Amino acid sequence: MWFAEDAGMFLTRWYSALFVVVEGWKRLRCEDATIKDLLKSKNARRLRKVRNCICHYQPDYLDDHLLSFIETPESAAWAQALTDAFGEYFLNRDNADEGELGETLP
């Protein structure tokens, strides 16, 4: 399977790091309509399971939770859209605040 090789390992690391951003987003109670819609997807729950598989010991790297996300046809496009939406949000916020994100994001 291609994702058990180097490129796939980098991809799954990106996915797991993306979920860490989702966790922070929720904890900080940030608001953005595009991100809110993307996080309604079943892919958000699957992404959490990917993070768990990658960041916590698993006896089998190719765990069913990991495969569930990767084998979902739209998962890569969804992850890219979510990454882009976070990028837009933070770049726009950075420009509006003249580079001062601070602790009060929402």
ABEGO torsion letter per residue (X at the ends): XAAABAAAAAAAAAAAAAAAAAAAAAAAGBBBAAAAAAAABAAAAAAAAAAAAAABBBABABBAAAAAAAABAAAAAAAAAAAAAAAAAAAAAAAAAGGBAEABAX
